[in-house]
Amino acid sequence: MLNQPTLSSSDIYSLISHIGIVIEKNNIKKAYKTLIFYRCWFVHDSIDRQLMCAEIIEGLTDILICGKPSINSDIYKVVGLEMLRSDLINFCKQFSLPDVLFSNDNNWKKYLSNFVQYIIKKPISFPKNKNGNKAIKKIFDSLQSKSNKNMVVEDFTFVDINNILHWQITTTTKKVKIIGQLSIP
């Protein structure tokens, strides 16, 4: 399966499920935090209970407040797609599996486009229990102190518009939706 330049939707789902099982059986979750996060995102309608959700929301808020022209590449990094690729390549190397699906740029773009189909309209939002985790509470307090509270991100998701992948950010105060085409470097 990993020798192919592309995978079917069912193969992608199966691959992520099996990778998660191997990671859990070998007790190596800490080495593959982003991969585990995406596996959780894969199987849930929304995701808001993890520290990584808070970190993503904070990173997206910083992008909006700074108003950088490189918003698409910054979003690619902040939502962990760059790290997801790295985790997948490292996982393959650790278990002596072919990594051409993830290491080859063209294959990665095809794979990621199919992969993201599983998480379309499944939002990431800030954890509701802000006091249960010190790191999450610290991020929450940081977001509350932002000078431009209109740009604080409430949630993030991927959307499909006319068969083209986009990202969508919703802000907290005015419920503004900001949409951009997903660019895979």
C-alpha positions in Angstrom: 0.0 0.0 0.0 2.8 2.5 0.9 4.6 1.8 -2.4 1.8 3.4 -4.4 1.9 7.1 -5.4 -1.7 7.5 -4.4 -4.2 5.8 -2.1 -8.0 5.3 -2.3 -10.1 6.9 0.4 -10.6 3.6 2.2 -6.9 2.9 2.1 -6.2 6.3 3.7 -8.6 5.6 6.5 -7.2 2.1 7.0 -3.6 3.4 7.0 -4.3 6.0 9.6 -6.2 3.5 11.8 -3.4 1.0 11.6 -0.6 3.5 12.2 -2.5 4.6 15.3 -2.7 1.0 16.5 1.0 0.5 16.0 1.9 3.7 17.8 -0.3 2.8 20.8 1.0 -0.8 20.9 4.6 0.4 20.9 3.8 3.2 23.4 5.4 5.9 21.2 2.6 8.5 21.3 4.9 11.3 22.4 7.1 10.8 19.3 4.1 11.3 17.0 1.9 13.9 18.7 0.7 15.5 15.4 -0.1 12.1 13.8 -2.1 11.1 16.9 -3.9 14.4 16.8 -4.9 14.0 13.2 -6.0 10.4 13.9 -8.4 11.8 16.6 -9.6 14.5 14.2 -10.2 11.8 11.6 -12.7 9.9 13.8 -14.5 12.7 15.6 -17.0 15.3 14.2 -15.2 18.1 16.1 -12.2 18.2 18.3 -11.7 20.5 21.2 -10.2 18.6 24.1 -6.5 18.6 23.4 -3.7 21.0 24.1 -2.9 21.0 20.4 -6.3 22.5 19.6 -5.5 25.4 21.9 -2.0 25.8 20.3 -3.6 25.8 16.8 -6.2 28.4 17.8 -3.5 30.6 19.4 -1.3 30.3 16.3 -4.2 31.1 13.9 -5.1 34.1 16.0 -1.5 35.4 15.9 -1.6 35.0 12.1 -4.8 37.1 11.8 -3.6 39.8 14.2 -0.2 40.1 12.4 -1.8 40.2 9.0 1.1 38.5 7.2 0.9 38.2 3.4 2.0 34.6 3.7 -1.2 33.5 5.5 -1.6 30.3 3.5 1.8 28.9 4.2 1.6 30.0 7.8 -1.8 28.2 8.2 -0.3 25.1 6.6 2.4 25.1 9.3 0.2 26.2 12.3 -2.4 23.5 11.7 0.3 20.9 11.7 0.3 19.7 8.1 4.1 20.1 7.8 4.6 18.2 11.1 2.1 15.6 10.0 4.2 14.9 6.9 7.3 14.7 9.1 5.6 12.3 11.5 4.5 10.0 8.7 7.9 9.9 7.1 9.6 9.2 10.5 7.0 6.5 11.3 7.8 4.8 8.0 11.5 5.0 8.7 11.2 3.7 12.3 9.3 0.7 11.1 11.3 0.1 7.8 8.3 1.0 5.6 8.5 2.7 2.2 7.9 6.5 2.6 7.5 7.5 -1.1 3.9 8.4 -0.5 4.9 11.1 2.0 8.5 12.1 1.0 7.8 12.7 -2.7 6.2 16.2 -3.1 3.7 15.2 -5.8 2.6 12.1 -3.9 2.3 14.1 -0.7 0.0 16.7 -2.4 -2.3 14.0 -3.7 -2.3 12.1 -0.4 -3.0 15.2 1.7 -5.8 16.3 -0.6 -7.5 13.0 -0.1 -6.6 12.9 3.6 -8.2 16.3 4.2 -11.5 15.0 2.7 -12.0 13.1 6.0 -11.8 16.2 8.2 -13.8 18.6 6.1 -16.4 20.4 8.2 -15.0 18.9 11.4 -13.9 22.0 13.3 -11.1 22.4 15.8 -12.0 24.8 18.6 -10.6 25.9 21.9 -10.9 23.4 24.7 -14.1 24.1 26.7 -12.5 23.1 30.0 -9.9 25.9 30.3 -9.0 25.3 33.9 -8.3 21.6 33.7 -4.9 22.1 32.1 -2.3 24.7 33.1 -0.9 25.0 29.5 -4.4 25.5 28.1 -5.3 28.1 30.7 -2.1 30.0 29.9 -3.0 30.0 26.2 -6.6 31.1 27.0 -5.3 34.0 29.2 -2.9 35.0 26.4 -5.8 35.1 23.9 -7.9 37.2 26.3 -5.1 39.8 26.5 -4.8 40.2 22.7 -5.2 43.9 21.7 -7.5 43.0 18.7 -10.1 40.7 20.3 -12.1 40.8 17.1 -9.5 38.6 15.4 -9.4 35.9 18.1 -10.2 32.6 16.4 -13.1 30.6 17.6 -12.7 27.6 15.3 -10.9 26.3 12.3 -12.0 23.7 9.7 -11.3 22.6 6.1 -14.1 23.1 3.6 -14.6 22.0 0.0 -15.7 24.8 -2.4 -16.4 23.6 -5.9 -14.1 20.6 -5.4 -11.2 22.8 -4.2 -9.9 22.5 -0.7 -10.1 25.6 1.5 -9.5 26.4 5.1 -12.1 28.4 7.1 -11.5 30.4 10.3 -14.4 31.8 12.4 -13.6 34.6 14.8 -15.2 34.8 18.3 -16.7 38.2 18.7 -18.3 39.1 15.3 -18.5 35.5 14.0 -16.5 36.6 10.9 -15.7 33.7 8.6 -12.3 34.0 6.8 -11.8 31.5 3.9 -8.8 30.8 1.8 -7.7 28.2 -0.6 -5.5 25.5 1.0 -2.1 25.7 -0.6 0.1 22.7 -0.2 3.8 23.6 -0.6 
